[in-house]
Amino acid sequence: MKRTASQAGLLAGESDTRQPNTMAPSADHDQGFANIDTDAAPAGETTVVIVGAGPSGLMLAWVYAYHSFKVNLTRLGTPIVLLDDRPDKTSTGKADGIQPKTIETLKQLRLADKLLRDGARIYDISFWDSTESHPLRRKSRQTHYPDHLVGASDPYILLVHQGMLEDVLIDDLAGRGVTVTRNSSFLSCSRNPSGKLDVVYEDQRTNTKKVIQTEYLVGCDGARSSVREFIPDAQLEGEMTNASWGVLDGVIETDFPDLWSKVAVRTHTVGSILWIPRERGMTRLYVELSATAGERVDKAKATPQYVMERAKEAMRPFSLEWKSIEWFGNYVVGQRAGHCHSALAAQGANTSMHDSFNLAWKLNLVARGLASPSLLGTYENERRKIANDLIAFDAEHCAAFEAGEAALARNFDENIRFISGVGAEYDASILTQTKVPDAGKEARRLKPGALLIPAKATRYIDANPVDIQLDVPLLGQFRLYFLVPNVSAAKEKGFLEVVCRFLSSPTSVLAISAEKAKESYASRSRGWSATDAYQVPERYTTVSEILTLSLISGSKREVFEIADLPLALQKSRWTVYLDDVEGCIGKWVGQLPGTRAGIVLVRPDGYVAGLRAWDLGEGEVARRWVEEYFGFLS
């Protein structure tokens, strides 16, 4: 069996920050796969088995269930089986920081409200140190995510323990008919005569083995992944260190003045401490246990009491007492492929959830027969780059902690976009243009492979001011934004009408794929829940189940009616916007004269796929450009 979209050597990290690893059936070979246990009881058939119900596995399950198949046990069978060897969800501790890009994604998924309400927010970071010549003192304080460097719509870290994030995903999945199969340990998989996978797991409650037949198996089960053992040539790469840290969540009484900021402390006697405010008035302390670089720490020292005493010593002359402790953990830093890295920059859960999202929408297209299986190869290419970038950053970040305040502050400044998630960018592929061709003198701000820049505009139909990047919910759709400074001129030249022909031409790749998608979603509809009635997702699929059309107009409201637009844009009336709030067109592509129009293509995960601008008489050229991009659809 060959790997499809697997991350050989770039696999999951800690058990709570799991990166998906994928395998699909193949007629080639089944090297590395165990024989099926013929005594195992059959447990049904599905499309995807996900092993691991941490943030990564739950995100994959949510996105795939939502984009893909409505659960109908009578007619379709269970489309997703989500296995987890734990008896219950995470209750305390583990991953805690949600970065700006992840906040944006959760908003687009309409899952952020409870977390935003209950979590703590970090807007700044302060740096403290002590030396032999001076006691502990604040060296500097700075904004964590400066607007001129990051430009995030939510410029803060949201602090919630991992279980709170899991709760949100689990509750919504339950509303869509998907539950976690707990106390279920993955054992093995093999290819059966039909070409599909037989997945064997143990039901720990009954001590019986069960078999599920599936098209895809995805491992989101951590650094000690059982699934990885069945992927040929999928070993962890990288290095382990001896750097050991103790982690405490609890309520602290202290006279330390920066208790409610993120704080990096470097002392000359004890080492480093990282303070993180938490929900419900708690504080998380990461306390370095290695007194000197390279020292191996006796595991017996990794106790709450030892960590508390070490923290008290480091924070003198400030007092430090714990009223309560909710969670304690200990980890040894390793920079190994995937998500085996330190927890100091709050990257693991964030990165793993974006791994899952990247995989889910591609898997949806492939499983529906709307794209070739080769599309899954872009998962490894894109997320391997991010994984390598993360490991490189983490090694530098840990070294900066050892070097002191100046090095750490410099490390933050140099990597702040990457830390926030906004700066994670993809190289060229079939999904992302190599570069923006020269099409005039416009100064472009957007670029292929980067995220869509946040911008505000007025929604035409109801005059609501909206954040454009959030207004269209994530439905597995590509988005096409027409940027038109002058709608009247564009209408006169026929630019919009000509470009929109790709939706009706019988030979158009998009038209053919849209018809196939329509049939697919009619027979296997999206996994709606009662909450979806409030966002009315059908507003965004009126033209195509693959593509949402949008118009951002520089013209005033009184200049045109929606009825003046081509039929496809009339049907897309909820995504017609007036560029009268902060100049979205200028923010995205620079100065665009009224004699020209632009198009921005955005992938389902919010990354810019391509952008161009043309004279208004070049509608046919623009139409062909759009068609060429979607050539990967089958």
C-alpha positions as CSV (number, residue, x, y, z in Angstrom):
1,M,0.0,0.0,0.0
2,K,1.4,3.3,-0.9
3,R,1.2,6.5,1.1
4,T,-1.2,9.2,-0.1
5,A,-0.6,12.7,1.4
6,S,1.4,11.2,4.3
7,Q,3.9,13.1,6.3
8,A,6.7,10.6,6.3
9,G,9.2,12.0,8.9
10,L,6.9,14.9,9.6
11,L,4.4,13.3,12.0
12,A,2.4,14.2,15.1
13,G,4.0,15.7,18.1
14,E,2.7,15.7,21.7
15,S,-0.5,13.9,22.3
16,D,-2.4,17.1,22.4
17,T,-0.9,18.7,19.3
18,R,-1.4,16.1,16.7
19,Q,-0.7,16.4,13.0
20,P,-2.6,14.2,10.6
21,N,-0.9,11.4,8.7
22,T,-2.9,9.9,5.9
23,M,-3.0,6.6,4.0
24,A,-5.4,5.5,1.3
25,P,-5.9,2.2,-0.5
26,S,-3.8,1.3,-3.5
27,A,-3.3,-1.7,-5.7
28,D,0.5,-1.2,-5.6
29,H,1.9,-2.9,-2.5
30,D,1.1,-3.3,1.1
31,Q,4.6,-3.1,2.6
32,G,4.6,-2.5,6.3
33,F,0.9,-3.5,6.9
34,A,-0.1,-6.1,9.3
35,N,-2.4,-9.0,8.4
36,I,-6.0,-8.6,9.5
37,D,-7.2,-10.4,12.6
38,T,-9.8,-12.8,11.2
39,D,-11.3,-13.1,14.7
40,A,-12.1,-9.4,14.9
41,A,-15.8,-8.6,14.8
42,P,-17.0,-6.4,11.9
43,A,-17.8,-2.8,12.9
44,G,-19.1,-1.4,9.7
45,E,-18.0,0.6,6.7
46,T,-17.1,4.3,6.4
47,T,-15.2,6.8,4.2
48,V,-12.7,8.1,6.7
49,V,-11.3,6.6,10.0
50,I,-9.6,9.2,12.2
51,V,-7.4,8.0,15.0
52,G,-7.1,10.5,17.8
53,A,-9.7,13.0,19.2
54,G,-7.4,15.9,20.2
55,P,-7.7,19.3,18.5
56,S,-6.2,17.9,15.2
57,G,-8.5,14.9,14.9
58,L,-11.6,16.8,16.0
59,M,-10.9,19.6,13.5
60,L,-10.5,17.1,10.7
61,A,-13.7,15.4,11.7
62,W,-15.6,18.6,12.0
63,V,-14.5,20.0,8.7
64,Y,-14.8,16.8,6.8
65,A,-18.2,16.0,8.3
66,Y,-19.4,19.5,7.5
67,H,-18.1,19.7,4.0
68,S,-18.7,16.1,3.1
69,F,-21.4,13.8,4.2
70,K,-24.5,14.2,6.2
71,V,-24.7,11.4,8.7
72,N,-27.5,9.0,7.7
73,L,-26.9,5.6,9.2
74,T,-29.8,4.0,7.3
75,R,-29.0,5.2,3.9
76,L,-25.3,5.9,3.8
77,G,-23.7,4.3,6.8
78,T,-21.4,6.3,9.1
79,P,-19.1,8.4,6.9
80,I,-16.6,9.1,9.7
81,V,-15.4,7.0,12.5
82,L,-13.4,8.9,15.1
83,L,-11.4,6.6,17.4
84,D,-9.7,7.6,20.7
85,D,-8.1,5.4,23.2
86,R,-9.0,7.8,26.1
87,P,-12.1,7.2,28.2
88,D,-13.0,10.9,28.1
89,K,-12.1,14.2,26.6
90,T,-9.4,16.5,28.0
91,S,-10.5,18.1,31.3
92,T,-7.6,20.4,32.2
93,G,-4.3,21.7,31.0
94,K,-2.3,20.7,27.9
95,A,-2.4,23.1,24.9
96,D,-3.6,26.5,25.9
97,G,-2.9,29.3,23.4
98,I,-5.0,30.0,20.3
99,Q,-3.2,32.3,17.8
100,P,-4.7,35.1,15.7
101,K,-5.0,32.9,12.5
102,T,-6.7,30.1,14.4
103,I,-9.1,32.6,16.0
104,E,-10.0,33.8,12.5
105,T,-10.5,30.2,11.3
106,L,-12.8,29.4,14.3
107,K,-14.8,32.5,13.5
108,Q,-15.2,31.4,9.9
109,L,-16.4,28.0,11.2
110,R,-18.8,29.9,13.5
111,L,-17.2,28.1,16.5
112,A,-15.4,31.0,18.3
113,D,-18.1,32.7,20.4
114,K,-17.8,30.5,23.5
115,L,-14.0,30.5,23.5
116,L,-13.9,34.3,23.0
117,R,-16.3,34.7,25.9
118,D,-14.6,32.5,28.4
119,G,-10.9,32.7,27.5
120,A,-8.2,35.2,28.6
121,R,-6.5,37.4,26.1
122,I,-2.9,38.4,25.8
123,Y,-2.1,41.7,24.0
124,D,1.4,42.4,25.4
125,I,4.6,40.7,26.5
126,S,7.1,41.9,29.0
127,F,10.7,40.8,29.5
128,W,12.4,40.5,32.9
129,D,15.8,39.4,33.9
130,S,18.3,39.4,36.8
131,T,22.1,39.3,36.8
132,E,24.8,39.1,39.4
133,S,24.9,42.9,39.5
134,H,21.1,43.7,39.6
135,P,18.0,42.0,41.0
136,L,15.0,40.9,38.9
137,R,13.7,43.8,36.9
138,R,11.6,44.6,33.9
139,K,13.8,45.3,30.8
140,S,11.1,46.0,28.3
141,R,7.4,45.7,27.4
142,Q,5.9,45.5,23.9
143,T,2.7,44.8,22.0
144,H,2.6,41.1,21.2
145,Y,1.2,41.4,17.7
146,P,1.9,44.9,16.4
147,D,-0.5,45.9,13.6
148,H,2.2,47.1,11.2
149,L,3.9,43.7,11.4
150,V,1.0,41.3,11.7
151,G,-2.2,43.0,10.6
152,A,-4.4,40.4,12.3
153,S,-8.1,41.2,12.9
154,D,-7.7,39.6,16.4
155,P,-4.2,40.8,17.5
156,Y,-3.9,38.7,20.7
157,I,-3.4,35.1,21.9
158,L,-6.6,33.6,23.3
159,L,-5.9,31.4,26.4
160,V,-8.1,28.4,27.0
161,H,-7.2,25.0,28.2
162,Q,-7.3,22.2,25.5
163,G,-10.5,20.7,26.9
164,M,-12.4,23.9,26.3
165,L,-11.4,23.8,22.6
166,E,-12.3,20.1,22.4
167,D,-15.7,20.8,24.0
168,V,-16.6,23.3,21.3
169,L,-15.7,20.9,18.5
170,I,-17.3,17.8,20.2
171,D,-20.5,19.6,20.9
172,D,-20.9,20.8,17.3
173,L,-20.0,17.4,15.9
174,A,-22.6,15.8,18.1
175,G,-25.2,18.2,16.5
176,R,-24.1,16.8,13.1
177,G,-24.5,13.2,14.3
178,V,-20.8,12.5,14.8
179,T,-19.5,11.2,18.1
180,V,-16.1,10.0,19.4
181,T,-15.7,6.3,19.7
182,R,-13.8,6.2,23.0
183,N,-11.8,3.5,24.8
184,S,-10.8,2.3,21.3
185,S,-7.2,1.6,20.5
186,F,-6.0,1.4,17.0
187,L,-4.2,-1.9,16.4
188,S,-3.5,-2.4,12.7
189,C,-4.6,-1.9,9.1
190,S,-4.3,-3.8,5.8
191,R,-5.7,-3.7,2.3
192,N,-8.6,-6.0,1.6
193,P,-9.5,-7.6,-1.8
194,S,-11.8,-4.7,-2.6
195,G,-8.9,-2.3,-2.5
196,K,-10.1,-0.6,0.7
197,L,-8.5,-0.6,4.1
198,D,-9.5,-2.9,7.0
199,V,-8.8,-1.0,10.2
200,V,-8.6,-3.1,13.4
201,Y,-9.1,-1.5,16.8
202,E,-9.6,-2.8,20.3
203,D,-12.8,-2.0,22.3
204,Q,-11.2,-1.6,25.7
205,R,-14.5,-1.9,27.5
206,T,-15.3,-5.4,26.2
207,N,-11.7,-6.4,25.3
208,T,-12.8,-7.3,21.8
209,K,-11.2,-6.5,18.4
210,K,-13.3,-4.8,15.7
211,V,-12.8,-4.1,12.1
212,I,-13.9,-1.1,10.0
213,Q,-13.6,-1.0,6.3
214,T,-12.6,2.5,5.1
215,E,-11.3,4.4,2.1
216,Y,-9.0,6.6,4.1
217,L,-7.2,6.3,7.5
218,V,-5.8,9.4,9.2
219,G,-3.6,9.3,12.2
220,C,-3.9,12.2,14.6
221,D,-2.6,10.2,17.5
222,G,0.6,12.0,18.7
223,A,4.3,11.6,18.8
224,R,3.9,7.9,19.6
225,S,1.5,7.4,16.8
226,S,0.3,3.9,16.2
227,V,-0.9,4.7,12.7
228,R,2.6,5.9,11.7
229,E,4.0,2.4,12.3
230,F,1.9,1.3,9.3
231,I,3.2,3.9,6.9
232,P,6.4,2.8,5.1
233,D,9.4,5.0,5.7
234,A,7.6,7.2,8.2
235,Q,10.1,7.7,11.0
236,L,10.5,10.7,13.2
237,E,13.4,12.9,12.1
238,G,15.2,15.5,14.3
239,E,16.9,15.7,17.6
240,M,15.9,15.4,21.3
241,T,17.5,17.6,23.9
242,N,17.9,17.4,27.7
243,A,16.1,20.7,28.2
244,S,13.3,19.9,30.7
245,W,10.4,22.2,31.7
246,G,7.7,21.9,34.4
247,V,4.3,23.3,33.7
248,L,1.8,24.5,36.4
249,D,-1.7,25.8,35.9
250,G,-3.2,27.3,39.1
251,V,-4.4,30.4,41.0
252,I,-1.4,32.5,42.2
253,E,-1.1,35.1,44.9
254,T,1.8,37.4,44.2
255,D,3.0,41.0,44.3
256,F,4.6,40.6,40.9
257,P,3.2,43.5,38.9
258,D,2.9,41.8,35.5
259,L,0.8,38.9,36.5
260,W,-1.8,39.5,33.8
261,S,0.6,40.0,30.9
262,K,2.7,37.4,29.1
263,V,6.1,37.5,30.8
264,A,9.4,36.0,29.8
265,V,11.8,35.9,32.8
266,R,15.5,35.1,32.6
267,T,17.4,34.8,35.9
268,H,21.1,34.3,36.5
269,T,20.5,31.6,39.2
270,V,17.6,29.5,38.2
271,G,17.1,29.9,34.5
272,S,14.0,30.9,32.6
273,I,10.3,31.1,33.4
274,L,7.4,31.9,31.1
275,W,4.2,33.4,32.6
276,I,0.9,33.0,30.8
277,P,-2.5,34.3,32.1
278,R,-5.2,31.8,31.9
279,E,-9.0,31.5,32.0
280,R,-10.8,31.6,35.3
281,G,-8.2,33.8,36.9
282,M,-5.4,31.2,36.7
283,T,-1.8,31.5,35.6
284,R,0.4,29.0,33.7
285,L,4.1,28.9,34.6
286,Y,6.6,27.2,32.4
287,V,9.6,26.7,34.7
288,E,13.0,25.6,33.3
289,L,14.3,22.6,35.2
290,S,17.7,22.4,33.5
291,A,20.1,24.5,35.5
292,T,22.7,24.5,32.7
293,A,22.6,23.9,29.0
294,G,22.6,20.2,28.2
295,E,22.0,19.0,31.7
296,R,19.9,15.9,32.1
297,V,17.2,16.4,34.7
298,D,16.4,13.7,37.2
299,K,12.8,12.7,36.6
300,A,12.2,12.6,40.3
301,K,12.6,16.4,40.3
302,A,9.7,16.8,37.9
303,T,7.1,17.3,40.7
304,P,4.8,20.2,41.4
305,Q,6.5,21.0,44.7
306,Y,10.0,21.1,43.1
307,V,8.7,23.3,40.3
308,M,7.0,25.7,42.7
309,E,10.1,26.0,44.8
310,R,12.2,26.7,41.7
311,A,9.7,29.4,40.6
312,K,9.8,31.1,44.0
313,E,13.6,31.2,43.9
314,A,13.6,32.7,40.4
315,M,11.0,35.4,41.2
316,R,12.6,36.8,44.3
317,P,12.2,39.5,45.7
318,F,8.5,39.0,44.7
319,S,6.3,36.7,46.7
320,L,4.7,33.7,45.0
321,E,2.1,31.4,46.5
322,W,-0.4,29.0,45.0
323,K,-4.0,29.0,46.2
324,S,-4.7,26.0,44.0
325,I,-3.2,23.8,41.3
326,E,-5.4,22.5,38.5
327,W,-2.8,20.8,36.3
328,F,0.8,19.8,36.2
329,G,2.9,18.6,33.3
330,N,6.5,18.0,32.4
331,Y,8.2,17.8,29.0
332,V,11.6,17.4,27.5
333,V,12.2,19.6,24.5
334,G,12.8,18.0,21.2
335,Q,12.9,19.5,17.7
336,R,11.7,16.6,15.7
337,A,9.6,16.5,12.6
338,G,6.0,17.6,12.7
339,H,5.0,18.9,16.0
340,C,7.7,17.6,18.4
341,H,8.8,20.9,19.8
342,S,8.7,23.1,22.8
343,A,5.4,24.5,24.1
344,L,6.9,28.0,24.7
345,A,5.4,29.7,21.6
346,A,2.0,28.1,21.7
347,Q,2.2,26.5,18.2
348,G,1.4,22.9,18.5
349,A,-2.4,22.7,18.6
350,N,-2.7,25.7,16.2
351,T,-0.5,24.2,13.6
352,S,-2.0,20.7,13.9
353,M,-5.6,22.1,13.4
354,H,-4.4,23.9,10.2
355,D,-2.8,20.7,9.0
356,S,-6.2,19.1,9.5
357,F,-8.1,21.8,7.7
358,N,-5.6,21.7,4.8
359,L,-6.2,18.0,4.4
360,A,-10.0,18.0,5.0
361,W,-11.1,20.2,2.1
362,K,-8.8,18.4,-0.3
363,L,-10.0,15.0,0.9
364,N,-13.6,16.2,0.4
365,L,-12.9,17.0,-3.3
366,V,-11.1,13.7,-3.9
367,A,-13.6,11.5,-2.1
368,R,-16.4,13.1,-4.1
369,G,-14.6,12.4,-7.4
370,L,-14.3,16.2,-8.1
371,A,-10.5,16.1,-8.1
372,S,-7.8,13.6,-8.8
373,P,-6.2,11.8,-5.8
374,S,-3.0,13.6,-6.8
375,L,-4.4,16.7,-5.2
376,L,-3.7,15.0,-1.8
377,G,0.0,15.3,-2.6
378,T,-0.2,19.0,-2.1
379,Y,-1.0,18.4,1.6
380,E,2.5,16.9,2.2
381,N,4.2,19.6,0.1
382,E,2.5,22.5,1.8
383,R,2.4,21.3,5.4
384,R,5.9,19.8,5.3
385,K,7.2,23.3,4.6
386,I,5.3,24.7,7.6
387,A,6.5,21.9,9.8
388,N,10.1,22.5,8.8
389,D,9.6,26.2,9.4
390,L,8.2,25.5,12.8
391,I,11.0,23.2,13.9
392,A,13.6,25.8,12.7
393,F,11.8,28.6,14.5
394,D,11.5,26.5,17.7
395,A,15.2,25.7,17.9
396,E,16.0,29.4,17.6
397,H,13.3,30.3,20.1
398,C,14.6,27.9,22.7
399,A,18.1,29.2,22.2
400,A,16.9,32.8,22.6
401,F,15.4,31.9,25.9
402,E,18.8,30.7,27.0
403,A,20.5,33.8,25.7
404,G,18.4,36.3,27.6
405,E,16.0,39.3,27.1
406,A,17.7,41.0,24.1
407,A,17.9,37.8,22.1
408,L,14.4,36.7,23.0
409,A,12.9,40.1,22.0
410,R,14.8,40.0,18.7
411,N,13.5,36.5,18.1
412,F,9.9,37.6,18.6
413,D,10.4,40.6,16.3
414,E,11.9,38.5,13.5
415,N,9.3,35.7,13.7
416,I,6.1,37.5,14.9
417,R,4.1,36.9,11.7
418,F,4.9,33.2,11.8
419,I,4.1,32.9,15.5
420,S,0.7,34.5,14.9
421,G,0.0,32.1,12.0
422,V,-0.5,34.9,9.6
423,G,3.0,34.5,8.2
424,A,2.7,30.8,7.4
425,E,3.0,30.7,3.6
426,Y,2.9,28.1,0.8
427,D,5.2,27.7,-2.2
428,A,3.9,27.3,-5.8
429,S,1.8,24.3,-6.7
430,I,-1.2,23.4,-8.8
431,L,-3.2,25.3,-6.1
432,T,-1.0,28.4,-5.9
433,Q,0.4,30.5,-8.6
434,T,4.1,30.9,-8.8
435,K,4.0,34.7,-8.8
436,V,1.8,37.6,-9.8
437,P,2.6,38.4,-13.4
438,D,3.1,42.1,-14.3
439,A,-0.3,43.5,-15.3
440,G,0.3,47.2,-14.8
441,K,1.7,49.4,-12.2
442,E,-0.6,48.4,-9.3
443,A,1.3,47.8,-6.0
444,R,0.0,44.5,-4.9
445,R,-0.4,43.7,-1.2
446,L,-1.9,40.2,-1.6
447,K,0.3,37.4,-2.8
448,P,-0.3,33.8,-3.8
449,G,0.4,31.4,-1.1
450,A,-0.3,33.9,1.7
451,L,-3.5,34.4,3.6
452,L,-6.2,36.8,2.6
453,I,-5.6,40.2,4.3
454,P,-8.4,41.3,6.7
455,A,-10.5,44.1,5.2
456,K,-13.8,45.7,6.0
457,A,-16.6,46.7,3.5
458,T,-20.3,47.3,3.4
459,R,-22.5,44.4,2.3
460,Y,-24.7,45.8,-0.4
461,I,-28.0,44.0,0.3
462,D,-28.4,45.0,3.9
463,A,-25.8,47.8,4.5
464,N,-24.1,45.8,7.2
465,P,-20.4,46.6,7.7
466,V,-18.6,43.3,7.6
467,D,-15.1,41.8,7.7
468,I,-14.8,40.4,4.2
469,Q,-12.5,37.6,5.1
470,L,-15.0,36.3,7.7
471,D,-18.3,37.0,6.0
472,V,-18.4,33.9,3.8
473,P,-18.5,30.8,6.0
474,L,-16.1,28.0,5.3
475,L,-18.1,25.5,3.3
476,G,-15.3,23.9,1.3
477,Q,-15.8,26.5,-1.3
478,F,-13.3,28.4,-3.4
479,R,-14.0,32.1,-3.5
480,L,-13.6,34.4,-6.5
481,Y,-13.6,38.2,-5.7
482,F,-14.1,40.6,-8.6
483,L,-12.4,43.9,-7.7
484,V,-14.2,46.6,-9.7
485,P,-13.6,50.3,-9.0
486,N,-16.2,51.4,-11.6
487,V,-19.2,49.0,-12.0
488,S,-20.8,51.2,-14.8
489,A,-17.6,51.0,-16.9
490,A,-17.3,47.3,-16.3
491,K,-20.9,46.8,-17.4
492,E,-20.4,48.9,-20.5
493,K,-17.3,46.9,-21.5
494,G,-19.0,43.6,-20.6
495,F,-16.1,42.5,-18.3
496,L,-18.2,40.8,-15.6
497,E,-20.6,39.2,-18.1
498,V,-17.8,37.7,-20.2
499,V,-15.9,36.3,-17.2
500,C,-19.0,34.8,-15.7
501,R,-19.5,32.7,-18.8
502,F,-17.3,30.0,-17.4
503,L,-20.3,29.0,-15.2
504,S,-22.6,28.3,-18.1
505,S,-20.3,27.1,-20.9
506,P,-20.9,23.4,-21.6
507,T,-17.1,22.9,-22.1
508,S,-16.0,24.8,-19.1
509,V,-14.1,22.8,-16.4
510,L,-15.9,24.8,-13.7
511,A,-19.3,24.3,-15.2
512,I,-18.8,20.6,-15.6
513,S,-17.4,20.3,-12.1
514,A,-20.2,22.4,-10.6
515,E,-22.7,20.0,-12.1
516,K,-20.9,17.0,-10.7
517,A,-20.7,18.7,-7.3
518,K,-24.4,19.5,-7.4
519,E,-25.2,15.8,-8.0
520,S,-22.8,14.8,-5.2
521,Y,-24.1,17.1,-2.6
522,A,-27.7,16.2,-3.6
523,S,-27.0,12.5,-2.8
524,R,-24.6,13.1,0.1
525,S,-25.4,16.5,1.6
526,R,-23.3,18.5,4.0
527,G,-23.5,17.6,7.6
528,W,-25.9,20.3,8.7
529,S,-27.0,20.9,12.3
530,A,-29.7,23.1,13.7
531,T,-27.2,26.0,14.3
532,D,-26.6,26.3,10.5
533,A,-30.1,27.8,10.0
534,Y,-28.8,31.0,11.5
535,Q,-26.0,31.4,9.0
536,V,-28.1,30.3,6.0
537,P,-25.2,28.7,4.1
538,E,-27.3,28.2,0.9
539,R,-26.7,31.9,0.3
540,Y,-23.2,31.1,-0.7
541,T,-23.8,28.0,-2.9
542,T,-26.4,29.5,-5.2
543,V,-24.1,29.6,-8.2
544,S,-21.9,26.5,-7.6
545,E,-21.1,23.9,-4.9
546,I,-17.4,24.5,-5.6
547,L,-17.1,28.3,-6.0
548,T,-18.6,31.4,-4.3
549,L,-18.7,34.5,-6.4
550,S,-18.2,37.9,-4.9
551,L,-18.1,41.5,-6.1
552,I,-16.2,44.3,-4.3
553,S,-17.3,47.6,-5.9
554,G,-15.7,51.0,-5.7
555,S,-19.0,52.5,-7.0
556,K,-21.5,54.1,-4.7
557,R,-24.7,52.2,-3.8
558,E,-26.9,54.6,-5.8
559,V,-24.9,54.0,-9.0
560,F,-26.1,50.5,-9.6
561,E,-28.7,47.9,-8.6
562,I,-28.0,44.2,-8.1
563,A,-30.3,43.6,-11.1
564,D,-27.8,45.4,-13.2
565,L,-25.2,42.7,-12.6
566,P,-24.8,39.4,-14.5
567,L,-27.2,36.6,-13.4
568,A,-24.4,34.7,-11.5
569,L,-23.7,37.8,-9.4
570,Q,-27.4,38.5,-8.9
571,K,-27.7,35.0,-7.4
572,S,-24.7,35.9,-5.3
573,R,-26.3,39.0,-3.8
574,W,-25.1,38.3,-0.3
575,T,-21.5,38.6,-1.4
576,V,-21.8,41.9,-3.2
577,Y,-19.9,44.6,-1.2
578,L,-19.3,48.3,-1.4
579,D,-15.7,49.3,-0.9
580,D,-16.6,52.3,1.3
581,V,-15.1,51.5,4.7
582,E,-11.4,51.2,4.6
583,G,-10.5,50.8,0.9
584,C,-10.3,47.0,0.6
585,I,-9.3,47.2,-3.1
586,G,-6.4,49.5,-2.3
587,K,-5.4,47.4,0.7
588,W,-5.4,44.2,-1.3
589,V,-4.0,45.2,-4.7
590,G,-3.0,48.9,-4.5
591,Q,-4.3,51.6,-6.7
592,L,-6.6,50.2,-9.4
593,P,-8.0,52.7,-11.9
594,G,-11.6,52.7,-13.1
595,T,-10.6,51.4,-16.5
596,R,-9.4,48.1,-15.0
597,A,-10.7,45.3,-12.9
598,G,-9.0,42.6,-10.8
599,I,-9.8,39.1,-9.7
600,V,-8.6,37.4,-6.5
601,L,-9.0,33.6,-6.2
602,V,-9.0,32.3,-2.7
603,R,-8.8,28.6,-1.6
604,P,-11.2,27.0,0.8
605,D,-8.6,27.4,3.6
606,G,-8.4,31.2,3.1
607,Y,-5.1,31.2,1.2
608,V,-4.7,33.3,-1.9
609,A,-4.5,31.1,-4.9
610,G,-3.9,33.8,-7.5
611,L,-4.6,37.4,-8.5
612,R,-4.5,39.4,-11.6
613,A,-5.8,42.7,-13.1
614,W,-6.9,43.5,-16.6
615,D,-8.2,46.3,-18.7
616,L,-12.0,46.1,-18.9
617,G,-11.9,45.0,-22.5
618,E,-9.9,41.9,-21.6
619,G,-12.8,39.9,-20.1
620,E,-12.1,36.9,-22.3
621,V,-8.5,36.8,-21.2
622,A,-9.6,37.0,-17.6
623,R,-12.1,34.2,-18.1
624,R,-9.4,31.9,-19.6
625,W,-7.1,32.7,-16.6
626,V,-9.8,31.5,-14.2
627,E,-10.5,28.4,-16.2
628,E,-6.8,27.5,-16.4
629,Y,-6.4,27.7,-12.6
630,F,-9.2,25.2,-12.0
631,G,-7.7,22.7,-14.4
632,F,-6.9,20.4,-11.5
633,L,-10.7,19.6,-11.1
634,S,-11.7,16.4,-12.8
